[in-house]
């Protein structure tokens, strides 16, 4: 029996290792319930095939890892061959607390769901009580069970398990009055078949799930990205405040412009004249659209949805800083960035949009930084 204890201690260590490969279980995950029944007879002193006693039982259990679990087993026994009849329908009951070890997962590893066939070991202790109406004293035993389940898993989610279980029960204190020991003459062998149902888990399955394991280098890399994002976020507030001020200035300039008397100029064609008012501002040397600049794009997208005949030309500009060649490329990129946003974000047909890089200008607005801009012109209605 010392070897048996050593086996289960090793199984517990293996279960700890296995637990590192699966996701964490919640309190009521990985429970199961089952029924079983079969035949039993004394291990020694009888003819097995002529002295078989039927039994039936219930099992409730939980796996803590794919290897290690516990179970509560209860069985009722219905005859007393080859002994004298006790005069009761149930001659005795036995309840056991068992440790379970899935040898298939221990030695073969857990693959994400139960195998079609598995071997599971069970070992533990229990209590047995006899019954009679013949005037005998009813006995109480301390019992020990050792068993192997040859299990077959099935169902769409492997939620069912059928098993065949050969087992041996020891009455550790003999007839209920002697000292504790494992003695074959005070034992019986049993062969049962059972059916188990695994309850659904919080992970959406009826079984364990493999955890995604990350190495230390990957964890360090993710932490570095988090720290970089935090540092970048710390500088956003001041930049956003500056953008808000620029937007307020631009809105004031736009309001002032709208409040001025309108002058109608006919037959004037200028590269800087546009017939749609919204504009998109850019940072110096950049062609990336800031989040605050999507409001004008919303207006243009709404206009084009309301005017399906509209054909809009997007004109990009750069302020005077830098070389003419660089600013020409920058104005092209700004116009293209605005077109891409209208197509991808607002689902405006690309065929309705054209772009044109206008290069350097300082004549659109008095404020130099306001000339880093993209403007819009509906060619379908003229300028």
N, C-alpha and C positions, 0 to 999 in steps of 0.2 A: 504493500500500500504506500510505502514511502515514495516509490517511483511514481505512483499515481498523483500524489500531492505535488511532486516536483514537476510533473507534466502540466498540471493546471497552473502552477506558479509561472512557468515559462510561457504558457498561453496568455496569462495576464500581461506579461511584459510585451509579448507580440501585439496584443490588442492596443497597448499604449502607442506603439510605433504606428500601427495601422490607422489610429485615430487622426494622425497628422495628415493623412492623405484625403480625408473626406471633410465635407462642410459640417459646421457645428449643428448638433441636434437640439431641438427645443424639448421642453419637459415631457410632452406627450407624443413625441415622435418615436417611430420604430417599435411600437407595441404590436403584439399579435395575440390571437386567441385561437384555440384549436380543440378538437375532440379526438379521442382515440379509444380503441378497444382491442381486445385480443385474448390470449390464453396464457396461463401461468401454471407452474407445477413446482414441487419441491426439487431442489437441486440434487439431493442424494436420497437413497433409500426407497425410491419409487420407480415404477415403469412410466416414463414420460408420456407416451402416447395413450396410456390407459388411465391417467390420473390428471387430466387437464381441467383447470378451473377457469371459467370466463371472468372477464373484468371489463369495466368501461370507465373512462375518465375525462377530465377537462384540464387543459393547460393554458395558462396566461403567462406571457413573457415579454421581455424587452431586450433589444440589442443596444448596447452602448457604443459599440464600434462594429465594423463588419466581422470581427473575430469574436469578441467577448460579449456575453449577455447573461441574463438571469431568467429563471422561469419558476413558476409555482405549479406543481403537478398534484392533482387529486384523483385517486382511483378507488372504485368500489369493487369488491370481490364477492362472487355470488354462490360459491359452493366450497366444500371443504375436503375434497378427495385427496388422499384415500382415507381421511379421518372420518369420524362419526359426524352426522349431520348436526348442525347447531340449532336447527328449527327456525331460522330466520332467512328472509330473502337475501339480505346483505350480511355476509358472515364477518366482514371486516372492511375498514377503510384505511387508506394511507395517504397522507399529505406530505409533500416534499418541497423543500427549497433547493433549487439546483443552479449550479453554474454551467453555462453552455459555451462551448468553444467550436467555432467553425473551422475545421482543419483545412478545408479547401481554400478558404480565404487566407488562412495563416500561411500555408506553404505556397499557394499559387498567386497570392495577391488579389485584391479586390479590383474588378474591372469596370465598375460603374453600375452594375446590376447583378443580381444573383445568377450563378451558373444554372444550367438546366439540371445538373446533378451535383449534389454536395454531400459531404460527410461531416456530421456534427457530433461532438462528444458531450455527454452530460454527466455531472457528478454532484452529489449533495447529500443532505441529511433530511430525515423526516420523522413523522410520528404516526404510529399505527395503533388502531384500537379494534378489538374483536367484540362481536355481539353474539348473544345466544338467549334462548328461552328455555334452556334445559337445567337451569340452576347452577351452571358453571360460573366461576369467577371470570369476568371480562378482563382481558390483559391489555396493557399498554406497552408498546415497544418503541425504542429509539431505532430508526432504520437508516440505512444508507443505500443509495442507488447509484449504479454505474451503468451507462448505456451508450449505444451508438445509434444515431439516426442516419439512415440512408435515404436522403431527401431528394425529391423531384419538384422543381419549381416550374410553375406554369401560369398562364393568364397573360392578357395583353400587356400588363405592367409588372409581371412576375409577382402578383399579389397573393397567389395561392401556393401552398406547398403540401404535397403528400409525402408521407414517410413511412418506412418500415423500421421498427425499433426493437432489436434484441437487447435485453437488459438483465441484470442480476440485482436482486434485493437482499440485503443482509439485515437480519434482526440482531442488532449489535449487543443487546442485553439478553440474548437467548429467548427464554419464554417470558421475559419481562422482569426477571428477578436476579439474574446473574450479572457478572461484570461485563464491561464493554469490550468486544473484540470482533474481528472479521472471521467468521467460521462458516465454511461451506455447508456444514450439517445444519446450520441455522439460517439457511438462505433459500431463495427460490429463483428460478429463471423464468423469464417472461418474454413473449413475442407479441408485440402490438403493432397495429397500423393506425395512422392518424392523418387528419386533414387540418391545415392551419390557414388562417386568413390574416394577412398583414394590413393594418389600418393605414390610411393615407397620411402622409407627412406634410409638414409646413412647406417643404420644397416642391410640392406638387406631384411627387412620386410616392411609391410605397416602400422605398428603399433608400439607402445612403446615396449621396451624390459625391463625385470626385471633386475635391477642392482645387482651385487654380493656385498653384504654388509659384511664388516669385522668388528669384534669388536676390542676394543682398545688393548686387550691383544694380539690378533693376529698381529695387526699393530706393537706393541712394539717388538714382537718376530721377525718379518721380518726386522725391523730396526736394531735389534741386529745382525742378520745374515749379513746384508749389512755392518755394521761396522766391524764385524769380518773378512769378505772377504777383506775389504779395508786394514785392518791392516796386513793381511796375504800377500796381494799384495805388500805392502811396503817393505817387506823383500825378495821378489822374485828376485829383480834385482841383488843384491849382490850374491845370491846363483846361479843364472843363469850364472853370469860372472865367478864364480869359476868353474862351470861345463864346460863352454866354454874353459877355460884354460886346464882342464883335458882332454877334447876331443882333443885339439890341441896337448897336450903332447902325448896322445895315438896315434894320427895320425902320429906324427913324429916318434914315436917308431915303428909303423907299416911300415912307409916308409923306415926307416933304416933297418928293418928286410927284407923287400922286396929287398933292394939294395945289401944285403949280398950275396956272392956266395952260391948257393943252394947245400946242401949236401944230397945225397940220402942215406937213411938208410933203408936197407931191413930187413924183418923178425923181426922188433922191434915192440912190442906191449906195449904201456904205457897208463896208465889211464889218462895222461895229454896230450897225443898227439892227435891233431885234424887235419882234412884235409880241414876245412872251416875257413877262416880267421876272419870274423866279430865277435865281442864280444860285450856283453852288460854289462856296469858297473852299480854298485849299490852303494847307500850311506851306510855308516857304520851302521850295525844292521837293515837294511831295505831290504824288498823284493819287493818294489813297483818300477815299471819302470818309470824313469823320462822321460818327453817329449823329451828331447834331445837324448835319447837312442833309439828312434824308427827308426833312420836312419839305424843302423845295421840290425834291424828286417826287414826293407824294402828290404835290400839286400838278406837276407835269403829267404824271401817270393818270391822274383823274381827268385832266383836260383831254388827253388822247383817247381815253375810254369814252368820254362824252362827245368827242368829235372824231369819229372813225375815218373821216377823210383827211385828217391832219397828217402832214409829212414834216417831221421836225428835224432841223439841222442843229447839232450840238457843236458850239464853238468853244475851244479851249484857249485860255490866255495865260501868259506868264508876266510877272512883274520884271522891272528892268535889271534886277541883280543877275550876274552871271553872263556867260557868253551867249551870243545869238543862237549858235548851233544847239547848245544845251537847252535854251529856253524854247526853241522850236520843238524839240523832242518832248519837253515837258508839257507844252500846250497840247501836242498830239495825244500824249498819254492821259491827260486830264479829260479830254473830250471822250476818249475811248472808255475810260473808267466809268463815266456817267452813262454811256450807252450800255455797257455791260450790266450795270446796276438796274437800269430800266428793263432790260431783257430778262435777266435772271431773277431779280427780286419781284418785279411788278408785272412780268409776263407780257411786256409790250413787244410786238413783232419787230424783229430786227430790220425787216424790209422797210419799215416806216421811219427809221432813224438813220441819219448820216452824221459823220463827224468831220470836223475841220480844225486843225491846229493853227491858230492865228499868230503864234509867236509872241513877241514882247509888245506890251502896251502899257501906257501910263495915262491914257485919256478916258478910260471908262469911268474911273472914280478918282476924286482928288486924293483920297487916302491910298498910298502906294500899295499897302497890303491887300486892299479890296480888289486890285487888278489880277490877283491870283485866283482866277474864277473861270467857271464854265457858264455860258449863256445859251438860250434856246430861241429858235426862230421857226415859226410854222411857214414853210415855203408854200403850202397849199393856198394861203390867203394873202401872200405877198408881204412886203415889208413896209 
